[in-house]
Amino acid sequence: MAEKDNDLPRDARVVKSLLKSMGVEEYEPRVIHQFLELWYRYVVDVLTDAQVYSEHAGKAAIDCDDVKLAVQSKVNFTFSQPPPREVLLELARSRNKIPLPKTISGLGIPLPPEQDTLISPNYQLAIPRRQSAQAMEEAEEDERSDANPSQEQKTDVPHSTPQRVSFPLSKHPK
């Protein structure tokens, strides 16, 4: 086995020693390759960010401060700590105070009320109302009066308001 370790690249040996130091004795050989891929991707991302910071500062080369800033940026925006246990317990208590919706009793699988399902209506259609013949005549008169400015203009022209209609997606006859 020592011969096998000498055949591995230095980075793979480092990953293998890290796994051993953490008490991991058995693992598939692909695990080392996956760790190496993650490691290389992280380093490339940090160095790319450091290069952007260096160019923004007008420097000719990346220095230690650029790398530190890139690492700190990765830590701040990539990794996040879970909220404290007390906060999670309080959220669970407040959420569990709300009762579950009552189910519809009957044969088969009990389902929640229809308003709590995904098949309840969640949209409205706007259908314009048809104008009556009288309203159309008044509109024509208004158009004629606009052509002749000497006549008094009417201000009480009826406007057509859309009618809203909603219906469920699936209603099966019983």
Protein Blocks (a to p, Z undefined) as FASTA:
>chain_A
ZZmmmmpcfklmmmmmmmmmnopabdcfklmmmmmmmmmmmmmmmmmmmmmmmmmnopab
dcfklmmmmmmmmmmmmpccdddfklmmmmmmmmmmpccddddedehjddddfklpmkbc
cbdcdddddddfklmmmmmmmmmmmmmmmbccdfbbccdddddddddfbdcdZZ
